[in-house]
Amino acid sequence: MPKTFKINNPSTGELISEVRINSNDEIQQALKNGHESFKKWSKVNAHERSRLLKKWSDKIQEHKTEIAEIMTLENGKPLKESLGEVDYATSYIDWYAEEAKRIYGRTIPAATETKRIIVSKQPIGLVAAITPWNFPAAMMTRKAAPALAAGCTFIVKPAEDTPLTTIKLIELAYEIGIPADAIQYVIGDGKEVGELFTSSEYVRKITFTGSTPVGKSLIKNSAHTVKHVTMELGGHAPLIIAEDADLDIAVSQTIASKFRNAGQTCVCANRIIVHENVIEEFSAKLTKEVRKLKVGNGLEEDTHIGPIINEKGYEKIVVQINDALEKGAEALVGNEYNTNKEKGYFFVYPTVLKNVNLNMKIMHEETFGPVAPLISFKELEEAVEIANSTPYGLAAYFFTNNYKTGTYLHDHLDFGIVGWNDGAPSAAHVPFGGMKESGLGREGGIEGIEPYLETKFLSIGNL
Ligand code: ADP
């Protein structure tokens, strides 16, 4: 009997599918095929690669509802968010379909009349990707689209909890004519497949979205063969509310940032840092809005907050909430659960904590859950110090209508993504990525295709 992963619906615990795990030999063969097919795919001209990507995007859109339902079934996120993620996923394909045609080189004036200097870009080779469960569609296309656009071949290992969306998207790529060895998926355990990818002489680049410890091990293992790496790792986003902020905007954007995907994104606000003169009013308004959020099965139309992906994720959230409560925090709303360990579902009600201090785990460890801890500040410098006191540097948000305050915060926050009066800044046309231990490199925007390209310089002499 071949080994399989059981895919369960995190809203009910029900088995929805079983997916066959690939053997090591199959994965090695897939890597070899990806390497071999690079010779052909890298020679397909950029306009044709662009056309194929556009066709892939259109095909995905034709199947939008079906894909969104698969995503909600395996990930649990509300159907509306899954539909939004299909758009978000195709926006990367559309963007890089265009960028494929804009991979420019340059000429450099030579220091002598007898030389010409030309700089060109070429695809780096086979790219191996490892993706997470929280955005099963978009984290894959954000890597596959620039790779294929650049002329690289691509192989992905989706997360064990959510492989079905990836499988569906790649099947659609085959349907519209992207060659089968140019984009492939393999199914297996993260650590084992990670080792096959990093040790393979065929793989020239590893691209990863996931936790910081796993990212570090992938960087280390990639060193043996000096592979390129792009790492989108953990975060612990601060969200600062200045004294002059528009509190209604701050509340709606805090909810957008904090509670999307039940708080299970690396850019979710993890620390809400509020000026002492407005913290009472802000927490009352936030609590009122949070009470309206409906927790439940993502397939039900009025659900805002779906389940936590698995027991491990759930336990981490509960430990952080209890730790905060034991150390003096107070839950204004939430701290309620609907779980059934035997059946295998875990819901955490959206929670707002006040009287939070820096000794609490929640102020340092990534929560990945619908919990908003509020801490107050007096001076802006203090807010910045709290915000930057983390090894992470992915996303930060602030709310102010004072341009001096805003400029100061922008200048002093050590984060790769900054939202000013904006709780949802991410898009295909902007560079997404973190500083410090949140990662290396950027995905999206014009920056997002560079990591798939090598620079070659030609010197023509004796003219
Ligand atoms: P989480 O704890 O949120 O699941 P991970 O970083 O563990 O985050 O998982 C993200 C992706 O990394 C998944 O596809 C998972 O299979 C994979 N993964 C987990 N451990 C390793 C590892 N040691 N090496 C490579 N990939 C891994």
Residues whose N, C-alpha, C, O or C-beta is under 5 A from the ligand:
A	BS01	ADP	I130 T131 P132 K157 P158 A159 E160 D189 G190 K191 G194 T209 G210 S211 V214
